[in-house]
Amino acid sequence: MQQLTEIRWHARAGQGAVTAAKVVAETALAADQYMQAMPEYGPERMGAPIKAFTRISAEPIEIHCNIENPNVVVVLDDSLIDVVDVAEGLVDDGVIIINTCTPPDQVRAALKVGDGVRVACVDASGIALDTIKRDIPNTPMVGALIKTTDVIDIEVFKDLLAKNLGKKFGQEMIDANFASVDRAFQEVTVG
């Protein structure tokens, strides 16, 4: 892992991006990394565009601001591509992961990102509907994040996910979320 990994999450309110940003950070902490996770939203209504941020580092993190030049951008709703410049500030060798059925080459052309940027696509909404029976794509998107970046360990993530979900849900929902993570890990395509 590089010294500092900065992840910017784009979603609509209610899709679980803030929760995903926090759980990814908690996973890094459980693996003896330093972390930060923070949302950026105001009085948004359900469905409004929001951002969240995660920093992960092997060294203490001494900056405390929003992420302007992320290494990774995770987009939980592909309709945001027409509303928000999701690739803004993405580093030249960064990764953008999008919840979409569109192939990576078409997404690359739509976003007008450089050749050094890896574009990853996964149908996280379809996976979520199949596995957890709700269109909340955050856990499958974390599966795609793990596969494309290797920034956190999948087993450590699943352990934390089970603990967090176990506070509100039974084993059936935990297993469904595990299935969504595993499917996205397998089905994500990178171009």
Backbone as a chain_set.jsonl record, in Angstrom:
{"seq": "MQQLTEIRWHARAGQGAVTAAKVVAETALAADQYMQAMPEYGPERMGAPIKAFTRISAEPIEIHCNIENPNVVVVLDDSLIDVVDVAEGLVDDGVIIINTCTPPDQVRAALKVGDGVRVACVDASGIALDTIKRDIPNTPMVGALIKTTDVIDIEVFKDLLAKNLGKKFGQEMIDANFASVDRAFQEVTVG", "coords": {"N": [[0.842, -1.185, 0.0], [0.473, 2.233, -0.762], [1.873, 5.214, 0.771], [-0.173, 7.117, 1.557], [-3.557, 6.818, 0.98], [-6.209, 8.267, -0.636], [-9.657, 8.477, -0.755], [-12.514, 9.381, -2.509], [-15.96, 9.492, -2.246], [-18.882, 9.388, -4.167], [-22.331, 9.792, -4.189], [-25.891, 9.342, -3.921], [-27.951, 10.659, -1.398], [-28.821, 8.296, 1.012], [-27.884, 6.0, -0.192], [-25.834, 4.788, 1.12], [-23.144, 5.645, 1.115], [-21.761, 7.173, 3.046], [-21.728, 5.45, 5.218], [-20.259, 3.33, 4.057], [-17.787, 4.633, 3.622], [-16.993, 5.031, 6.273], [-16.862, 2.364, 7.273], [-14.88, 1.255, 5.647], [-12.736, 2.813, 6.523], [-12.675, 2.013, 9.238], [-11.973, -0.635, 8.842], [-9.372, -0.362, 7.9], [-8.224, 0.689, 10.224], [-8.512, -1.509, 11.937], [-6.604, -3.082, 10.82], [-4.27, -2.032, 11.712], [-3.678, 0.449, 10.528], [-3.634, 3.994, 9.917], [-6.411, 6.248, 9.851], [-9.07, 8.234, 8.388], [-12.421, 9.316, 8.159], [-15.069, 11.016, 6.677], [-18.114, 12.793, 6.106], [-19.582, 14.922, 3.554], [-22.06, 16.909, 3.622], [-25.097, 18.748, 3.786], [-28.221, 19.979, 4.633], [-29.418, 17.895, 3.046], [-31.861, 16.179, 1.092], [-33.357, 12.925, 0.754], [-31.854, 11.224, -1.863], [-30.423, 13.356, -2.897], [-27.316, 14.606, -4.285], [-24.332, 13.607, -2.658], [-21.142, 13.706, -0.925], [-18.478, 11.74, 0.4], [-15.566, 11.001, 2.336], [-12.505, 9.164, 2.62], [-9.49, 8.502, 4.229], [-6.517, 6.615, 4.26], [-3.624, 5.429, 5.78], [-0.238, 4.351, 6.324], [1.21, 5.811, 8.023], [0.848, 8.385, 10.582], [-1.887, 10.635, 9.981], [-1.861, 13.912, 9.1], [-3.339, 15.894, 7.967], [-6.421, 17.627, 7.708], [-8.935, 17.937, 6.046], [-11.266, 18.213, 3.304], [-10.997, 15.931, 0.537], [-9.189, 16.749, -2.24], [-7.637, 15.828, -4.38], [-8.055, 12.891, -5.117], [-6.892, 9.461, -4.872], [-8.524, 7.435, -5.46], [-11.806, 7.208, -6.713], [-15.094, 6.578, -5.888], [-18.16, 5.833, -7.229], [-21.432, 5.638, -6.511], [-23.78, 5.906, -7.902], [-24.496, 6.028, -11.18], [-25.888, 8.018, -12.516], [-25.016, 10.376, -11.535], [-22.845, 11.158, -12.996], [-23.654, 12.847, -15.008], [-24.293, 15.077, -13.584], [-22.403, 15.842, -11.677], [-18.914, 16.551, -11.596], [-17.347, 13.904, -11.334], [-14.79, 12.932, -11.679], [-13.135, 15.01, -11.077], [-10.068, 16.355, -10.13], [-8.905, 13.848, -9.774], [-6.048, 11.845, -9.416], [-3.39, 11.316, -11.823], [-2.745, 8.6, -12.132], [-4.871, 7.328, -11.007], [-7.843, 5.583, -9.773], [-11.126, 4.962, -10.786], [-14.221, 3.897, -9.729], [-17.271, 2.676, -10.68], [-20.752, 2.295, -10.217], [-22.393, 0.752, -12.485], [-23.821, -0.567, -15.531], [-22.588, -0.1, -17.845], [-19.855, -0.571, -20.094], [-16.327, -0.301, -19.19], [-14.709, 1.119, -21.15], [-16.517, 2.804, -22.459], [-17.388, 4.353, -20.309], [-14.989, 5.59, -19.639], [-14.629, 7.208, -21.913], [-16.848, 8.896, -21.644], [-16.235, 10.214, -19.275], [-13.883, 11.419, -19.917], [-11.245, 10.857, -18.986], [-7.701, 10.453, -18.411], [-5.318, 8.151, -19.976], [-3.843, 6.874, -18.006], [-5.518, 6.489, -15.88], [-7.37, 4.058, -14.204], [-10.424, 2.57, -14.981], [-13.132, 1.198, -13.435], [-15.947, -0.914, -13.513], [-19.051, -2.009, -12.208], [-22.085, -3.745, -11.692], [-23.425, -2.828, -9.185], [-25.878, -2.104, -8.074], [-27.655, -3.974, -9.216], [-26.534, -6.312, -8.148], [-26.929, -5.814, -5.407], [-29.743, -5.772, -5.319], [-30.259, -8.439, -6.02], [-29.04, -9.844, -3.902], [-29.309, -8.6, -1.237], [-31.803, -7.652, -1.512], [-32.514, -4.988, -1.741], [-31.952, -1.777, -3.155], [-29.303, -0.783, -2.28], [-26.272, 0.047, -2.815], [-23.811, 0.07, -1.437], [-22.235, -1.977, -0.029], [-21.597, -3.894, -2.117], [-20.083, -2.147, -3.696], [-17.875, -1.701, -2.093], [-16.736, -4.233, -2.228], [-15.912, -4.196, -4.93], [-14.105, -2.072, -4.741], [-12.14, -3.189, -3.061], [-11.184, -5.252, -4.716], [-10.121, -3.807, -6.923], [-8.266, -2.044, -5.846], [-6.969, -3.078, -3.6], [-6.693, -1.897, -1.128], [-7.712, -2.398, 1.378], [-8.187, -5.341, 3.418], [-10.176, -8.064, 2.445], [-11.236, -10.024, 4.189], [-10.922, -8.904, 6.74], [-12.565, -6.713, 6.383], [-15.058, -8.034, 6.06], [-15.342, -9.191, 8.602], [-15.669, -6.877, 10.222], [-17.954, -5.855, 9.008], [-19.824, -7.854, 9.625], [-19.927, -7.541, 12.422], [-20.94, -4.9, 12.612], [-23.417, -5.097, 11.19], [-24.595, -7.087, 12.681], [-25.56, -5.83, 14.919], [-28.032, -4.833, 14.253], [-29.303, -6.59, 12.501], [-30.102, -9.987, 11.506], [-28.399, -13.183, 10.945], [-29.02, -13.919, 8.331], [-29.175, -11.515, 6.839], [-26.558, -10.632, 7.152], [-25.173, -12.669, 5.795], [-26.236, -12.238, 3.23], [-25.157, -9.726, 2.634], [-22.437, -10.399, 2.654], [-22.442, -12.046, 0.397], [-23.001, -10.122, -1.536], [-20.692, -8.557, -1.485], [-18.764, -10.461, -2.265], [-19.696, -11.169, -4.858], [-19.468, -8.703, -6.266], [-16.72, -8.354, -6.065], [-15.883, -10.429, -7.725], [-17.181, -9.781, -10.158], [-16.525, -7.207, -11.031], [-15.282, -5.153, -13.639], [-12.371, -3.989, -15.228], [-10.992, -1.336, -17.051]], "CA": [[0.0, 0.0, 0.0], [1.232, 3.47, -0.772], [1.898, 5.924, 2.045], [-1.481, 7.694, 1.863], [-4.581, 6.592, -0.032], [-7.358, 9.133, -0.426], [-10.825, 7.984, -1.493], [-13.684, 10.256, -2.499], [-17.179, 8.754, -2.547], [-20.004, 10.165, -4.706], [-23.562, 9.002, -4.138], [-27.094, 10.077, -3.575], [-28.29, 10.424, 0.002], [-29.573, 7.069, 1.217], [-27.262, 4.849, -0.848], [-24.879, 4.163, 2.024], [-21.752, 6.042, 0.889], [-21.152, 7.612, 4.303], [-21.479, 4.22, 5.975], [-19.156, 2.619, 3.398], [-16.548, 5.368, 3.913], [-16.64, 4.759, 7.671], [-16.483, 0.963, 7.481], [-13.569, 1.086, 5.012], [-11.765, 3.404, 7.458], [-12.587, 1.129, 10.401], [-11.236, -1.824, 8.409], [-7.955, 0.025, 7.909], [-7.829, 0.801, 11.629], [-8.391, -2.873, 12.453], [-5.371, -3.632, 10.238], [-3.18, -1.198, 12.238], [-3.414, 1.611, 9.684], [-4.264, 5.234, 10.358], [-7.55, 6.487, 8.975], [-10.048, 9.299, 8.583], [-13.627, 9.2, 7.335], [-15.944, 12.16, 6.934], [-19.089, 13.112, 5.063], [-19.79, 16.323, 3.207], [-23.442, 17.16, 3.255], [-25.827, 19.694, 4.619], [-29.599, 19.543, 4.859], [-29.88, 17.229, 1.83], [-32.995, 15.273, 1.137], [-33.088, 11.608, 0.187], [-31.613, 11.264, -3.298], [-29.565, 14.485, -3.283], [-25.906, 14.233, -4.391], [-23.488, 13.813, -1.478], [-19.774, 13.198, -0.996], [-17.854, 11.281, 1.63], [-14.123, 10.899, 2.132], [-11.754, 8.229, 3.452], [-8.03, 8.495, 4.109], [-5.866, 5.467, 4.88], [-2.187, 5.635, 5.708], [0.624, 3.6, 7.225], [1.768, 6.821, 8.934], [-0.193, 9.297, 11.082], [-2.436, 11.577, 9.009], [-1.799, 15.229, 9.724], [-4.193, 16.84, 7.253], [-7.816, 17.494, 8.141], [-9.757, 18.695, 5.113], [-11.828, 17.373, 2.257], [-10.017, 15.399, -0.408], [-9.257, 17.458, -3.528], [-6.955, 15.031, -5.403], [-8.13, 11.505, -4.655], [-6.286, 8.343, -5.599], [-9.647, 6.573, -5.823], [-13.147, 7.785, -6.671], [-16.13, 5.544, -5.918], [-19.427, 6.46, -7.613], [-22.491, 4.677, -6.227], [-24.927, 6.144, -8.778], [-23.931, 6.528, -12.434], [-26.577, 9.219, -12.984], [-24.254, 11.536, -11.054], [-21.863, 11.532, -14.011], [-24.222, 13.96, -15.758], [-24.607, 16.161, -12.656], [-21.219, 16.188, -10.889], [-17.635, 16.142, -12.199], [-16.848, 12.91, -10.384], [-13.359, 12.715, -11.911], [-12.41, 16.235, -10.743], [-8.912, 16.245, -9.247], [-8.379, 12.482, -9.693], [-4.64, 11.798, -9.795], [-3.179, 10.765, -13.171], [-2.72, 7.137, -12.098], [-5.928, 6.964, -10.075], [-8.844, 4.564, -10.082], [-12.512, 5.377, -10.596], [-15.065, 2.704, -9.67], [-18.624, 3.182, -10.898], [-21.899, 1.395, -10.212], [-23.005, 0.89, -13.804], [-23.762, -1.705, -16.452], [-21.854, 0.379, -19.014], [-18.465, -1.052, -20.116], [-15.327, 0.695, -18.791], [-14.228, 1.988, -22.231], [-17.531, 3.835, -22.69], [-17.347, 5.254, -19.153], [-13.76, 6.38, -19.804], [-14.889, 8.236, -22.93], [-17.806, 9.864, -21.094], [-15.582, 10.997, -18.217], [-12.713, 12.084, -20.503], [-10.087, 10.703, -18.109], [-6.473, 10.067, -19.093], [-5.014, 6.729, -20.153], [-3.263, 6.331, -16.775], [-6.585, 6.229, -14.923], [-8.09, 2.791, -14.37], [-11.869, 2.715, -14.829], [-13.729, -0.081, -13.05], [-17.407, -0.863, -13.542], [-19.738, -3.16, -11.632], [-23.523, -3.528, -11.5], [-23.62, -2.959, -7.741], [-27.319, -2.048, -7.779], [-28.198, -5.286, -9.561], [-26.036, -7.264, -7.155], [-27.619, -5.532, -4.142], [-31.135, -6.225, -5.448], [-30.248, -9.905, -6.003], [-28.554, -10.432, -2.654], [-29.923, -8.048, -0.024], [-33.188, -7.322, -1.892], [-32.704, -3.535, -1.681], [-30.964, -1.066, -3.98], [-28.313, -0.064, -1.472], [-25.091, -0.531, -3.451], [-22.546, 0.357, -0.762], [-21.369, -3.13, 0.243], [-20.956, -4.398, -3.33], [-19.066, -1.203, -4.166], [-16.657, -1.954, -1.32], [-16.137, -5.426, -2.839], [-15.213, -3.742, -6.137], [-12.969, -1.271, -4.268], [-11.102, -4.112, -2.574], [-10.593, -5.959, -5.867], [-9.383, -2.933, -7.835], [-7.217, -1.258, -5.191], [-6.279, -3.85, -2.565], [-6.379, -0.941, -0.061], [-8.048, -3.07, 2.631], [-8.305, -6.788, 3.308], [-11.586, -8.456, 2.337], [-11.675, -10.771, 5.374], [-11.035, -7.94, 7.839], [-13.782, -5.96, 6.087], [-16.222, -8.868, 6.346], [-15.46, -9.303, 10.057], [-16.265, -5.635, 10.717], [-19.302, -5.773, 8.463], [-20.648, -8.755, 10.435], [-20.135, -6.914, 13.734], [-21.827, -3.746, 12.449], [-24.754, -5.548, 10.812], [-25.124, -7.92, 13.76], [-26.221, -4.975, 15.906], [-29.391, -4.526, 13.807], [-29.869, -7.601, 11.626], [-29.759, -11.378, 11.766], [-27.372, -13.83, 10.121], [-29.447, -13.944, 6.927], [-28.771, -10.244, 6.221], [-25.088, -10.634, 7.123], [-24.786, -13.553, 4.688], [-26.61, -11.573, 1.978], [-24.149, -8.689, 2.391], [-21.204, -11.093, 2.264], [-22.637, -12.476, -0.997], [-22.906, -8.944, -2.405], [-19.266, -8.194, -1.545], [-18.064, -11.478, -3.07], [-20.092, -11.055, -6.266], [-18.861, -7.511, -6.853], [-15.289, -8.661, -6.151], [-15.703, -11.284, -8.894], [-17.791, -9.274, -11.386], [-16.03, -5.893, -11.44], [-14.428, -5.16, -14.822], [-11.465, -2.84, -15.24], [-10.52, -1.0, -18.386]], "C": [[0.878, 1.234, 0.0], [1.075, 4.184, 0.562], [0.525, 6.459, 2.461], [-2.42, 7.417, 0.694], [-5.781, 7.448, 0.327], [-8.488, 8.698, -1.356], [-11.942, 9.006, -1.362], [-14.885, 9.44, -2.998], [-18.231, 9.726, -3.06], [-21.23, 9.257, -4.692], [-24.747, 9.943, -4.01], [-27.419, 9.711, -2.13], [-29.179, 9.188, 0.111], [-28.968, 5.835, 0.584], [-26.167, 4.192, -0.002], [-23.423, 4.557, 1.836], [-21.058, 6.458, 2.182], [-20.813, 6.392, 5.166], [-20.305, 3.454, 5.38], [-17.821, 3.303, 3.695], [-16.069, 5.081, 5.327], [-16.152, 3.328, 7.868], [-15.146, 0.65, 6.806], [-12.479, 1.65, 5.928], [-11.58, 2.525, 8.691], [-11.816, -0.148, 10.072], [-9.739, -1.537, 8.391], [-7.435, 0.112, 9.338], [-7.628, -0.579, 12.243], [-7.129, -3.562, 11.941], [-4.156, -2.782, 10.621], [-2.741, -0.085, 11.305], [-4.04, 2.833, 10.357], [-5.384, 5.546, 9.379], [-8.294, 7.75, 9.358], [-11.242, 8.972, 7.692], [-14.535, 10.36, 7.696], [-16.915, 12.352, 5.783], [-19.028, 14.591, 4.723], [-21.229, 16.441, 2.742], [-24.036, 18.157, 4.217], [-27.224, 19.157, 4.826], [-30.177, 18.841, 3.627], [-31.082, 16.346, 2.101], [-32.564, 13.944, 0.521], [-32.929, 11.739, -1.325], [-30.741, 12.413, -3.769], [-28.111, 14.014, -3.388], [-25.151, 14.561, -3.093], [-22.076, 13.311, -1.778], [-19.393, 12.692, 0.386], [-16.387, 11.057, 1.299], [-13.527, 9.888, 3.096], [-10.273, 8.422, 3.165], [-7.503, 7.293, 4.859], [-4.371, 5.634, 4.694], [-1.461, 4.709, 6.679], [1.234, 4.52, 8.281], [0.639, 7.701, 9.463], [-0.603, 10.317, 10.016], [-2.526, 12.938, 9.684], [-2.58, 16.292, 8.972], [-5.646, 16.574, 7.644], [-8.696, 18.382, 7.273], [-10.369, 17.713, 4.117], [-10.735, 16.971, 1.278], [-10.218, 16.064, -1.767], [-8.673, 16.634, -4.67], [-6.911, 13.564, -4.99], [-7.328, 10.543, -5.518], [-7.387, 7.455, -6.179], [-10.935, 7.383, -5.72], [-14.124, 6.624, -6.802], [-17.469, 6.241, -6.162], [-20.536, 5.415, -7.476], [-23.713, 4.842, -7.112], [-24.423, 6.77, -10.074], [-24.68, 7.728, -12.998], [-25.871, 10.489, -12.52], [-23.233, 12.024, -12.074], [-22.347, 12.735, -14.818], [-24.445, 15.204, -14.903], [-23.357, 16.725, -11.975], [-19.971, 15.763, -11.668], [-16.957, 15.176, -11.237], [-15.349, 12.655, -10.532], [-12.51, 13.937, -11.54], [-11.27, 15.947, -9.761], [-8.311, 14.863, -9.132], [-6.938, 12.455, -10.188], [-4.479, 11.04, -11.112], [-3.17, 9.241, -13.219], [-3.784, 6.589, -11.146], [-6.855, 5.891, -10.605], [-10.211, 5.186, -9.854], [-13.382, 4.134, -10.733], [-16.511, 3.174, -9.711], [-19.646, 2.048, -10.89], [-22.648, 1.617, -11.525], [-22.942, -0.434, -14.554], [-22.99, -1.353, -17.722], [-20.419, -0.139, -18.957], [-17.467, 0.06, -19.79], [-14.857, 1.623, -19.914], [-15.23, 3.103, -22.537], [-17.58, 4.842, -21.534], [-16.123, 6.161, -19.248], [-13.993, 7.52, -20.791], [-15.831, 9.311, -22.389], [-17.153, 10.774, -20.056], [-14.386, 11.797, -18.728], [-11.51, 12.052, -19.559], [-8.897, 10.195, -18.917], [-6.26, 8.564, -19.137], [-4.447, 6.085, -18.888], [-4.295, 5.984, -15.72], [-7.229, 4.883, -15.234], [-9.569, 3.04, -14.086], [-12.437, 1.324, -14.563], [-15.239, 0.081, -12.98], [-17.975, -2.16, -12.97], [-21.208, -2.793, -11.459], [-23.855, -3.754, -10.022], [-25.097, -2.904, -7.364], [-27.985, -3.384, -8.082], [-27.789, -6.352, -8.564], [-26.774, -7.069, -5.834], [-29.076, -6.02, -4.201], [-31.225, -7.753, -5.399], [-29.942, -10.479, -4.623], [-29.269, -9.917, -1.411], [-31.356, -7.575, -0.254], [-33.529, -5.843, -1.74], [-31.615, -2.882, -2.519], [-30.107, -0.145, -3.103], [-26.958, -0.638, -1.886], [-23.781, -0.377, -2.684], [-21.677, -0.873, -0.515], [-20.811, -3.76, -1.034], [-19.876, -3.447, -3.862], [-17.773, -1.358, -3.376], [-15.967, -3.22, -1.839], [-15.358, -5.072, -4.087], [-13.988, -2.908, -5.769], [-11.823, -2.169, -3.828], [-10.402, -4.796, -3.744], [-9.689, -5.047, -6.693], [-8.233, -2.184, -7.167], [-6.398, -2.036, -4.178], [-5.923, -2.98, -1.35], [-6.73, -1.489, 1.322], [-8.197, -4.556, 2.355], [-9.779, -7.2, 3.348], [-12.069, -9.184, 3.59], [-11.822, -9.86, 6.588], [-12.304, -7.103, 7.634], [-15.023, -6.77, 6.446], [-16.425, -9.045, 7.853], [-16.118, -8.061, 10.65], [-17.7, -5.473, 10.238], [-20.255, -6.64, 9.287], [-20.932, -8.148, 11.807], [-21.11, -5.747, 13.636], [-23.258, -4.172, 12.125], [-25.413, -6.362, 11.917], [-25.825, -7.125, 14.841], [-27.69, -4.738, 15.555], [-30.082, -5.686, 13.093], [-29.417, -8.999, 12.046], [-28.724, -11.911, 10.78], [-27.743, -13.847, 8.644], [-29.005, -12.667, 6.196], [-27.243, -10.137, 6.149], [-24.611, -11.477, 5.948], [-25.097, -12.921, 3.334], [-25.603, -10.482, 1.633], [-22.808, -9.299, 2.012], [-21.284, -11.521, 0.798], [-22.495, -11.286, -1.937], [-21.455, -8.498, -2.559], [-18.527, -9.166, -2.467], [-18.422, -11.379, -4.549], [-19.453, -9.854, -6.933], [-17.363, -7.71, -7.028], [-15.007, -9.477, -7.416], [-16.137, -10.62, -10.201], [-17.27, -7.92, -11.851], [-15.118, -6.053, -12.664], [-13.625, -3.87, -14.858], [-10.961, -2.606, -16.655], [-9.59, 0.176, -18.372]], "O": [[1.904, 1.279, 0.679], [0.243, 3.802, 1.385], [0.111, 6.268, 3.605], [-2.107, 7.746, -0.45], [-6.306, 7.374, 1.438], [-8.308, 8.568, -2.567], [-12.279, 9.444, -0.262], [-14.819, 8.786, -4.039], [-18.452, 10.775, -2.455], [-21.173, 8.106, -5.127], [-24.607, 11.165, -3.994], [-27.186, 8.582, -1.7], [-30.167, 9.056, -0.611], [-29.47, 4.73, 0.788], [-25.635, 3.149, -0.38], [-22.539, 3.87, 2.348], [-19.89, 6.128, 2.39], [-19.74, 6.323, 5.766], [-19.443, 2.978, 6.118], [-16.832, 2.63, 3.988], [-14.872, 4.908, 5.557], [-15.152, 3.098, 8.547], [-14.359, -0.136, 7.334], [-11.423, 1.038, 6.089], [-10.454, 2.315, 9.139], [-11.094, -0.68, 10.915], [-8.935, -2.367, 8.815], [-6.328, -0.342, 9.627], [-6.673, -0.792, 12.99], [-6.643, -4.513, 12.553], [-3.134, -2.81, 9.936], [-1.568, 0.288, 11.286], [-4.874, 2.704, 11.253], [-5.32, 5.157, 8.213], [-8.177, 8.263, 10.471], [-11.084, 8.418, 6.604], [-14.746, 10.654, 8.872], [-16.579, 12.104, 4.625], [-18.503, 15.404, 5.484], [-21.561, 16.109, 1.604], [-23.53, 18.372, 5.319], [-27.39, 17.985, 5.163], [-31.292, 19.147, 3.205], [-31.274, 15.841, 3.208], [-31.533, 13.859, -0.147], [-33.793, 12.311, -1.99], [-30.353, 12.443, -4.937], [-27.709, 13.112, -2.654], [-25.311, 15.636, -2.515], [-21.847, 12.592, -2.75], [-19.913, 13.152, 1.402], [-16.011, 10.938, 0.132], [-13.971, 9.761, 4.237], [-9.854, 8.496, 2.009], [-7.97, 6.976, 5.953], [-3.9, 5.941, 3.599], [-2.0, 4.334, 7.72], [1.716, 4.053, 9.313], [-0.427, 7.759, 8.85], [0.231, 10.799, 9.25], [-3.186, 13.093, 10.711], [-2.492, 17.473, 9.306], [-6.039, 15.431, 7.88], [-9.147, 19.443, 7.706], [-10.025, 16.531, 4.1], [-9.679, 17.601, 1.21], [-11.286, 15.954, -2.37], [-9.149, 16.72, -5.802], [-5.872, 13.056, -4.568], [-7.112, 10.767, -6.709], [-7.222, 6.819, -7.22], [-11.133, 8.143, -4.771], [-14.004, 5.793, -7.703], [-17.866, 7.125, -5.403], [-20.578, 4.436, -8.222], [-24.606, 3.996, -7.079], [-23.971, 7.916, -10.073], [-24.156, 8.403, -13.884], [-26.112, 11.565, -13.067], [-22.803, 13.177, -12.021], [-21.539, 13.551, -15.262], [-24.752, 16.271, -15.433], [-23.262, 17.927, -11.728], [-19.979, 14.724, -12.328], [-16.109, 15.566, -10.434], [-14.709, 12.202, -9.583], [-11.287, 13.898, -11.678], [-11.487, 15.369, -8.696], [-7.295, 14.7, -8.456], [-6.638, 12.982, -11.26], [-5.327, 10.224, -11.474], [-3.544, 8.651, -14.233], [-3.616, 5.521, -10.557], [-6.688, 5.368, -11.707], [-10.433, 5.86, -8.848], [-13.294, 3.408, -11.723], [-16.932, 3.975, -8.877], [-19.429, 0.988, -11.476], [-23.435, 2.554, -11.653], [-22.123, -1.301, -14.252], [-22.765, -2.212, -18.574], [-19.817, -0.15, -17.883], [-17.724, 1.229, -20.076], [-14.625, 2.806, -19.663], [-14.829, 4.226, -22.841], [-17.788, 6.036, -21.752], [-16.209, 7.357, -18.971], [-13.601, 8.66, -20.538], [-15.634, 10.498, -22.647], [-17.476, 11.959, -19.968], [-13.926, 12.73, -18.071], [-10.841, 13.064, -19.35], [-9.065, 9.584, -19.973], [-6.927, 7.804, -18.434], [-4.56, 4.872, -18.715], [-3.993, 5.266, -14.767], [-7.586, 4.601, -16.377], [-9.922, 3.647, -13.074], [-12.251, 0.399, -15.353], [-15.749, 1.073, -12.461], [-17.457, -3.25, -13.213], [-21.531, -1.656, -11.116], [-24.488, -4.746, -9.662], [-25.522, -3.586, -6.432], [-28.792, -3.87, -7.289], [-28.598, -7.196, -8.178], [-27.198, -8.042, -5.209], [-29.576, -6.609, -3.243], [-32.155, -8.302, -4.809], [-30.524, -11.488, -4.226], [-29.78, -10.707, -0.618], [-32.038, -7.152, 0.68], [-34.701, -5.484, -1.625], [-30.491, -3.378, -2.585], [-30.183, 1.081, -3.18], [-26.538, -1.677, -1.377], [-22.723, -0.672, -3.239], [-20.474, -0.818, -0.772], [-19.639, -4.137, -1.045], [-18.871, -3.894, -4.414], [-16.687, -1.168, -3.925], [-14.737, -3.273, -1.884], [-14.258, -5.584, -4.295], [-12.945, -3.024, -6.413], [-10.669, -1.933, -4.185], [-9.176, -4.906, -3.763], [-8.61, -5.463, -7.117], [-7.315, -1.733, -7.853], [-5.245, -1.689, -3.921], [-4.973, -3.28, -0.628], [-6.125, -1.097, 2.32], [-8.317, -4.978, 1.205], [-10.535, -6.729, 4.198], [-13.207, -8.979, 4.013], [-12.749, -10.03, 7.38], [-13.028, -6.819, 8.589], [-15.943, -6.244, 7.073], [-17.561, -9.047, 8.326], [-17.019, -8.17, 11.482], [-18.56, -5.006, 10.985], [-21.363, -6.213, 9.61], [-22.057, -8.233, 12.3], [-22.004, -5.612, 14.472], [-24.206, -3.663, 12.722], [-26.634, -6.336, 12.076], [-26.608, -7.685, 15.608], [-28.505, -4.474, 16.439], [-31.311, -5.76, 13.079], [-28.483, -9.164, 12.831], [-28.242, -11.191, 9.905], [-26.859, -13.793, 7.788], [-28.517, -12.734, 5.068], [-26.706, -9.604, 5.178], [-23.742, -11.049, 5.188], [-24.312, -13.051, 2.395], [-25.233, -10.327, 0.469], [-22.114, -8.774, 1.142], [-20.317, -11.379, 0.049], [-21.929, -11.422, -3.022], [-21.039, -8.103, -3.648], [-17.762, -8.751, -3.337], [-17.545, -11.493, -5.405], [-18.945, -9.965, -8.049], [-16.795, -7.281, -8.032], [-14.01, -9.243, -8.099], [-15.531, -10.865, -11.244], [-17.554, -7.522, -12.981], [-14.292, -6.965, -12.721], [-14.14, -2.794, -14.555], [-10.561, -3.534, -17.358], [-9.101, 0.589, -19.424]]}, "num_chains": 1, "name": "protein.A"}
